């Protein structure tokens, strides 16, 4: 049974050092100053995966606008696969105080659908925060939880399984998300067989998305 952090206890706990490793690209984030106020000992590093590492947990932080951009340019798909190398992981979506997640370049139902896909298909939890201060407080509560002593994983951007690498390649094509990529790989098994498929066969399998995919596969450089 999972243990829950008791925030209501009156018992004085021994003050422990709060350690966090932060990716260099987060140096200018306002979250850093909030973490310092909370007493964190910060170590900056060039993390290959995630923005923050606390004990055995990897955290990817995104503002709502950055999250939407990563959906459009498909960067989020590789990040979801990479962060799962850690036994514990989640995404922080920051900015509810100032941004409406359901307005902008992505239709609100498409946005909801993508959140469901992350939770159900990729099995990566998502936490919404109001602002940088709220994000820091979540990290503070996490840091005070007990560490798993058996944690020993080294993450890197190259540690995708063979099947995940095939899926990652297909998701680089316009309009091809994880569901369509899996459908294509289930049908054709290899990239080679997929490239030999006729336009008509592709249309039967994935509909209108087939035209752009077929054109790119057969495009000369």
C-alpha positions in Angstrom: 0.0 0.0 0.0 1.5 3.4 -0.9 2.5 5.7 1.9 1.0 9.2 2.0 2.8 12.3 3.2 1.1 13.5 6.4 0.8 17.2 6.2 -1.5 17.4 9.2 0.9 15.8 11.7 1.9 18.0 14.7 5.0 15.9 15.3 8.2 17.8 14.7 10.3 16.1 12.0 14.0 16.2 11.8 15.0 18.8 9.3 16.6 17.2 6.3 18.6 18.7 3.5 16.4 19.3 0.4 18.4 18.4 -2.7 17.4 19.0 -6.3 19.2 18.7 -9.6 18.0 21.1 -12.3 18.7 21.3 -16.0 20.8 24.2 -17.1 18.1 25.5 -19.4 16.0 26.2 -16.3 18.5 28.7 -14.8 16.4 31.7 -15.7 13.1 30.3 -14.4 11.4 32.1 -11.5 10.9 28.7 -9.9 14.6 28.7 -8.9 14.3 31.7 -6.6 11.2 30.1 -5.0 13.1 26.9 -4.4 15.9 28.8 -2.7 13.4 30.5 -0.4 12.2 27.0 0.6 15.7 25.9 1.5 16.7 23.7 -1.4 20.3 22.9 -2.1 20.4 23.3 -5.9 22.7 21.6 -8.3 22.6 22.6 -12.0 23.5 20.0 -14.6 23.0 19.2 -18.3 20.2 16.7 -17.9 19.5 14.5 -20.9 16.0 13.9 -19.7 13.6 16.1 -17.7 14.0 19.5 -16.1 14.2 18.5 -12.4 15.4 15.4 -10.6 14.4 14.9 -7.0 15.6 11.6 -5.5 14.2 8.9 -7.8 11.7 11.2 -9.6 12.0 13.0 -12.9 9.9 16.1 -13.5 9.3 17.9 -16.8 8.0 21.4 -16.3 6.1 23.2 -19.1 4.1 26.4 -19.2 0.8 25.9 -20.8 1.9 27.8 -24.0 5.1 25.8 -24.2 3.1 22.6 -23.8 0.9 23.5 -26.7 3.9 24.3 -28.9 5.4 21.0 -28.0 2.2 19.3 -29.2 2.3 21.1 -32.5 6.0 20.4 -33.2 5.7 16.9 -31.8 8.6 17.4 -29.4 6.3 16.2 -26.5 6.2 12.6 -27.9 9.9 12.0 -27.5 9.9 13.7 -24.1 7.2 11.4 -22.9 9.1 8.3 -23.9 12.3 9.6 -22.4 10.9 10.6 -19.0 9.5 7.1 -18.6 13.1 5.8 -18.1 12.7 7.0 -14.5 10.6 4.7 -12.2 8.8 7.8 -11.0 7.9 10.7 -13.3 5.4 13.4 -14.0 4.7 16.6 -16.0 4.0 19.9 -14.4 1.8 22.2 -16.5 2.4 25.7 -15.1 0.3 28.9 -15.5 -3.3 28.3 -14.7 -3.3 31.7 -12.9 -2.5 33.6 -16.1 -3.3 31.2 -19.0 -6.5 29.5 -20.2 -5.5 26.0 -21.3 -8.6 25.7 -23.5 -8.0 28.8 -25.6 -5.5 29.5 -28.3 -4.1 27.5 -31.2 -5.4 24.1 -30.2 -9.2 23.3 -30.0 -10.2 22.8 -26.4 -11.5 19.2 -27.0 -8.3 18.3 -28.9 -6.4 19.6 -25.8 -8.5 17.5 -23.5 -8.0 14.5 -25.7 -4.3 14.9 -25.7 -4.2 15.1 -21.9 -6.2 11.9 -21.7 -3.8 10.3 -24.2 -0.8 11.2 -22.0 -2.5 9.7 -18.9 -4.0 6.6 -20.5 -1.6 5.7 -23.3 1.7 7.0 -22.1 0.8 6.6 -18.4 2.5 9.8 -17.4 0.8 11.8 -14.6 0.1 15.5 -15.1 -0.1 18.2 -12.4 -1.4 21.7 -13.1 0.0 24.5 -11.1 -1.0 28.1 -10.7 2.4 29.7 -11.1 6.1 29.4 -10.3 5.6 29.6 -6.6 3.0 26.8 -6.7 5.3 24.7 -8.8 8.1 25.1 -6.2 5.8 24.1 -3.4 4.9 20.9 -5.2 8.6 20.1 -5.5 9.1 20.9 -1.8 6.4 18.4 -0.8 8.0 15.8 -3.1 11.5 16.4 -1.7 10.3 15.7 1.8 8.9 12.3 0.9 11.2 9.3 1.7 13.6 8.2 -1.0 13.6 4.8 -2.6 17.0 3.3 -1.6 17.0 0.9 -4.5 16.9 3.6 -7.2 19.7 3.3 -9.7 18.8 4.3 -13.2 20.8 6.4 -15.7 18.6 8.1 -18.2 19.7 9.2 -21.7 18.0 10.3 -24.9 19.2 7.2 -26.6 17.6 4.6 -24.3 14.4 4.0 -26.3 13.5 0.4 -27.1 13.6 -0.7 -30.8 9.8 -0.5 -31.0 9.8 3.0 -29.4 12.4 4.1 -31.9 10.3 2.9 -34.8 7.3 4.7 -33.4 9.4 7.9 -32.8 10.4 7.9 -36.5 6.9 7.7 -37.7 5.6 10.4 -35.3 8.0 12.8 -37.0 5.7 12.8 -40.1 3.0 15.5 -40.2 -0.4 14.3 -38.8 1.1 11.0 -37.5 0.5 10.7 -33.7 1.1 7.7 -31.5 -2.2 5.9 -32.3 -1.6 6.2 -36.1 2.1 5.2 -35.8 1.1 2.1 -33.9 -1.6 1.3 -36.5 1.0 1.6 -39.3 3.6 -0.5 -37.5 1.1 -3.2 -36.6 0.1 -3.5 -40.3 3.4 -3.2 -42.0 5.8 -4.4 -39.2 8.9 -2.6 -40.7 9.7 0.9 -42.1 10.9 -0.8 -45.3 7.5 -2.5 -45.9 5.7 0.7 -45.1 7.7 2.7 -47.7 6.7 0.1 -50.3 3.0 0.5 -49.5 0.7 2.0 -52.2 -1.1 5.2 -51.6 -4.4 3.4 -51.9 -3.5 0.9 -49.2 -2.3 3.6 -46.9 -5.6 5.5 -47.4 -7.6 2.4 -46.4 -5.6 2.2 -43.2 -5.2 5.8 -42.1 -7.5 7.9 -44.3 -6.6 11.4 -45.3 -3.3 11.4 -43.5 -2.0 8.9 -46.1 -1.6 11.5 -48.8 1.0 13.6 -47.0 2.8 10.6 -45.6 3.0 8.9 -49.1 4.2 12.1 -50.7 7.0 12.6 -48.1 8.1 8.9 -48.3 8.5 9.2 -52.1 9.9 12.8 -52.1 13.4 13.1 -53.6 15.9 15.2 -51.7 
